[in-house]
Amino acid sequence: MNRKNRIISILTGALKPTHLEVLDDSAKHAGHAGAKPDGETHYTVIVTSEVFQGKSKVACHRMVYALLADELKSGLHALAIEAKAP
């Protein structure tokens, strides 16, 4: 399973999102720190979930980072997050 599909699986299982987009931005960062020729290093996650209701933007981002901790340890270099409640 590639990184994008792992991210989708992890976030879907934990957050039960009403909306989820996972975009591989790696090609935009070729030659930058953390970029690898095979990609899968830079992602944007756009997620809407009831789990975020009443939480601050920082708290929502922390939740996503915590869920993706293993990915961050294994080559995910950068993650842009847009997390909100419905």
N, CA, C and O of each residue as an XYZ file, in Angstrom:
344
protein
N       0.858     -1.182      0.000
C       0.000      0.000      0.000
C       0.900      1.240      0.000
O       1.859      1.314      0.768
N       0.593      2.195     -0.849
C       1.405      3.405     -0.884
C       1.025      4.350      0.270
O       0.022      4.148      0.954
N       1.846      5.372      0.463
C       1.652      6.287      1.599
C       0.285      6.969      1.543
O      -0.388      7.071      2.569
N      -0.133      7.432      0.381
C      -1.425      8.120      0.273
C      -2.549      7.213      0.764
O      -3.408      7.648      1.531
N      -2.547      5.967      0.331
C      -3.595      5.036      0.761
C      -3.511      4.723      2.246
O      -4.540      4.532      2.895
N      -2.294      4.666      2.799
C      -2.156      4.453      4.252
C      -2.727      5.644      5.009
O      -3.433      5.467      6.002
N      -2.427      6.851      4.551
C      -2.945      8.063      5.197
C      -4.474      8.051      5.160
O      -5.122      8.315      6.173
N      -5.043      7.750      4.008
C      -6.506      7.691      3.874
C      -7.082      6.662      4.846
O      -8.067      6.935      5.533
N      -6.474      5.495      4.902
C      -6.956      4.429      5.784
C      -6.891      4.832      7.251
O      -7.849      4.624      7.996
N      -5.782      5.402      7.663
C      -5.593      5.819      9.060
C      -6.613      6.886      9.451
O      -7.286      6.765     10.474
N      -6.722      7.930      8.631
C      -7.613      9.037      8.965
C      -9.081      8.628      8.881
O      -9.892      9.073      9.693
N      -9.430      7.793      7.915
C     -10.808      7.330      7.795
C     -11.200      6.494      9.012
O     -12.288      6.659      9.563
N     -10.317      5.607      9.420
C     -10.607      4.746     10.558
C     -10.748      5.504     11.864
O     -11.613      5.184     12.679
N      -9.914      6.496     12.066
C      -9.905      7.216     13.344
C     -10.884      8.382     13.406
O     -11.458      8.660     14.459
N     -11.072      9.061     12.284
C     -11.846     10.299     12.304
C     -13.245     10.180     11.697
O     -14.077     11.065     11.895
N     -13.513      9.103     10.964
C     -14.811      8.938     10.288
C     -15.217     10.240      9.582
O     -16.296     10.774      9.840
N     -14.363     10.745      8.700
C     -14.612     12.057      8.094
C     -15.824     12.086      7.171
O     -16.177     11.090      6.539
N     -16.447     13.255      7.116
C     -17.506     13.475      6.137
C     -16.891     13.938      4.824
O     -17.531     13.864      3.776
N     -15.655     14.414      4.877
C     -14.909     14.817      3.684
C     -13.429     14.556      3.957
O     -12.929     14.865      5.039
N     -12.734     13.989      2.976
C     -11.305     13.745      3.114
C     -10.646     13.816      1.745
O     -11.052     13.127      0.809
N      -9.628     14.654      1.642
C      -8.784     14.720      0.454
C      -7.351     14.568      0.923
O      -6.939     15.202      1.895
N      -6.594     13.734      0.239
C      -5.174     13.566      0.521
C      -4.449     13.787     -0.790
O      -4.591     13.005     -1.731
N      -3.672     14.856     -0.847
C      -2.990     15.254     -2.074
C      -1.485     15.076     -1.919
O      -0.896     15.563     -0.954
N      -0.867     14.386     -2.859
C       0.585     14.198     -2.858
C       1.210     15.401     -3.557
O       1.117     15.539     -4.776
N       1.841     16.262     -2.779
C       2.472     17.484     -3.286
C       3.967     17.296     -3.532
O       4.676     18.273     -3.776
N       4.448     16.079     -3.471
C       5.890     15.815     -3.521
C       6.558     16.402     -4.756
O       7.663     16.936     -4.656
N       5.921     16.316     -5.910
C       6.531     16.811     -7.148
C       6.814     18.313     -7.085
O       7.756     18.796     -7.713
N       6.005     19.042     -6.330
C       6.193     20.490     -6.183
C       7.436     20.815     -5.357
O       7.919     21.947     -5.381
N       7.954     19.829     -4.629
C       9.059     20.072     -3.703
C      10.355     19.383     -4.126
O      11.282     19.262     -3.325
N      10.424     18.939     -5.357
C      11.639     18.278     -5.851
C      12.841     19.187     -5.632
O      12.811     20.370     -5.973
N      13.886     18.627     -5.065
C      15.101     19.396     -4.789
C      15.105     20.097     -3.449
O      16.137     20.623     -3.035
N      13.978     20.117     -2.760
C      13.898     20.753     -1.444
C      14.261     19.746     -0.350
O      14.345     18.543     -0.597
N      14.470     20.253      0.839
C      14.792     19.395      1.982
C      13.714     18.342      2.176
O      12.520     18.637      2.120
N      14.148     17.122      2.402
C      13.230     16.032      2.683
C      12.616     15.381      1.465
O      11.989     14.328      1.579
N      12.785     15.989      0.295
C      12.218     15.417     -0.931
C      13.037     14.211     -1.363
O      14.257     14.178     -1.201
N      12.350     13.227     -1.911
C      13.005     12.024     -2.424
C      12.586     11.836     -3.871
O      11.473     12.207     -4.244
N      13.452     11.272     -4.687
C      13.115     11.095     -6.104
C      11.840     10.285     -6.337
O      11.132     10.520     -7.315
N      11.542      9.337     -5.451
C      10.347      8.513     -5.626
C       9.089      9.156     -5.045
O       8.012      8.562     -5.113
N       9.203     10.349     -4.478
C       8.043     11.087     -3.969
C       7.543     10.570     -2.632
O       8.305     10.017     -1.839
N       6.255     10.758     -2.394
C       5.573     10.365     -1.159
C       6.173     11.009      0.093
O       6.250     10.376      1.146
N       6.596     12.261     -0.026
C       7.223     12.953      1.100
C       6.454     14.187      1.574
O       6.563     14.570      2.739
N       5.685     14.808      0.692
C       4.983     16.050      0.996
C       3.502     15.882      0.648
O       3.162     15.553     -0.489
N       2.631     16.107      1.621
C       1.194     15.903      1.421
C       0.377     17.055      1.981
O       0.800     17.757      2.900
N      -0.795     17.228      1.409
C      -1.827     18.105      1.949
C      -3.014     17.224      2.321
O      -3.452     16.386      1.532
N      -3.529     17.425      3.531
C      -4.711     16.703      4.000
C      -5.802     17.726      4.275
O      -5.604     18.676      5.032
N      -6.948     17.520      3.652
C      -8.130     18.349      3.890
C      -9.181     17.406      4.471
O      -9.637     16.480      3.800
N      -9.557     17.651      5.719
C     -10.436     16.701      6.402
C     -11.506     17.437      7.213
O     -11.225     18.409      7.915
N     -12.733     16.943      7.094
C     -13.865     17.451      7.872
C     -14.406     16.282      8.691
O     -14.723     15.221      8.152
N     -14.505     16.494     10.000
C     -14.956     15.423     10.883
C     -15.655     15.992     12.111
O     -15.276     17.044     12.626
N     -16.678     15.282     12.569
C     -17.371     15.643     13.808
C     -16.413     15.624     15.004
O     -16.625     16.340     15.983
N     -15.373     14.815     14.922
C     -14.392     14.695     16.008
C     -13.762     16.048     16.334
O     -13.329     16.278     17.463
N     -13.713     16.939     15.353
C     -13.080     18.250     15.541
C     -14.009     19.281     16.179
O     -13.573     20.385     16.506
N     -15.281     18.933     16.359
C     -16.261     19.867     16.910
C     -15.785     20.425     18.248
O     -15.455     19.663     19.157
N     -15.748     21.757     18.372
C     -15.385     22.419     19.619
C     -13.895     22.470     19.905
O     -13.487     22.988     20.944
N     -13.074     21.946     19.007
C     -11.620     21.943     19.228
C     -10.970     23.082     18.458
O     -11.456     23.499     17.407
N      -9.870     23.574     18.996
C      -9.127     24.632     18.315
C      -8.413     24.063     17.091
O      -8.249     22.851     16.949
N      -7.998     24.967     16.218
C      -7.249     24.564     15.028
C      -5.996     23.793     15.427
O      -5.666     22.779     14.813
N      -5.308     24.264     16.440
C      -4.082     23.597     16.912
C      -4.396     22.194     17.415
O      -3.664     21.251     17.114
N      -5.465     22.046     18.170
C      -5.847     20.722     18.690
C      -6.180     19.765     17.551
O      -5.808     18.592     17.600
N      -6.873     20.250     16.534
C      -7.207     19.409     15.376
C      -5.947     18.964     14.647
O      -5.823     17.798     14.273
N      -5.019     19.883     14.446
C      -3.764     19.556     13.773
C      -2.959     18.549     14.593
O      -2.367     17.624     14.037
N      -2.937     18.726     15.892
C      -2.219     17.782     16.755
C      -2.800     16.380     16.643
O      -2.062     15.394     16.647
N      -4.118     16.292     16.544
C      -4.768     14.988     16.391
C      -4.305     14.307     15.099
O      -3.972     13.122     15.099
N      -4.288     15.062     14.010
C      -3.877     14.503     12.725
C      -2.402     14.093     12.775
O      -2.046     13.006     12.320
N      -1.553     14.951     13.320
C      -0.124     14.607     13.449
C       0.066     13.347     14.292
O       0.878     12.489     13.947
N      -0.667     13.232     15.380
C      -0.545     12.047     16.238
C      -0.958     10.785     15.489
O      -0.308      9.746     15.605
N      -2.036     10.878     14.722
C      -2.498      9.716     13.961
C      -1.487      9.298     12.887
O      -1.383      8.119     12.549
N      -0.756     10.260     12.364
C       0.197      9.981     11.290
C       1.642      9.919     11.773
O       2.569     10.034     10.972
N       1.838      9.738     13.072
C       3.190      9.718     13.657
C       4.095      8.688     12.996
O       5.256      8.983     12.714
N       3.594      7.498     12.746
C       4.415      6.461     12.117
C       4.813      6.852     10.697
O       5.929      6.565     10.264
N       3.921      7.496      9.982
C       4.248      7.959      8.628
C       5.329      9.038      8.681
O       6.237      9.061      7.850
N       5.223      9.920      9.657
C       6.226     10.983      9.803
C       7.593     10.398     10.168
O       8.622     10.960      9.794
N       7.612      9.301     10.878
C       8.870      8.648     11.246
C       9.466      7.858     10.086
O      10.652      7.530     10.097
N       8.634      7.552      9.078
C       9.092      6.674      8.002
C       9.191      7.353      6.636
O       9.100      6.688      5.604
N       9.377      8.675      6.625
C       9.640      9.345      5.352
C       8.688     10.444      4.960
O       8.981     11.203      4.035
N       7.547     10.560      5.635
C       6.669     11.707      5.376
C       7.362     12.924      5.953
O       7.551     13.019      7.166
N       7.741     13.855      5.093
C       8.559     14.991      5.520
C       7.723     16.224      5.870
O       8.027     16.931      6.830
N       6.674     16.477      5.090
C       5.885     17.690      5.311
C       4.406     17.382      5.126
O       4.011     16.618      4.246
N       3.602     18.002      5.987
C       2.178     17.769      5.979
C       1.465     19.099      6.173
O       1.616     19.748      7.208
N       0.686     19.502      5.171
C      -0.170     20.686      5.285
C      -1.552     20.162      5.661
O      -2.054     19.226      5.038
N      -2.162     20.760      6.670
C      -3.440     20.251      7.177
C      -4.502     21.348      7.167
O      -4.264     22.470      7.615
N      -5.675     21.000      6.646
C      -6.869     21.817      6.787
C      -7.891     20.912      7.453
O      -8.464     20.034      6.808
N      -8.119     21.123      8.745
C      -9.011     20.263      9.520
C     -10.130     21.121     10.102
O      -9.877     22.175     10.685
N     -11.373     20.656      9.938
C     -12.495     21.418     10.467
C     -13.669     20.506     10.770
O     -13.750     19.380     10.280
N     -14.570     21.015     11.582
C     -15.816     20.324     11.887
C     -16.832     20.679     10.795
O     -16.716     21.726     10.157
N     -17.820     19.816     10.580
C     -18.841     20.111      9.557
C     -19.649     21.357      9.899
O     -20.543     21.740      9.144
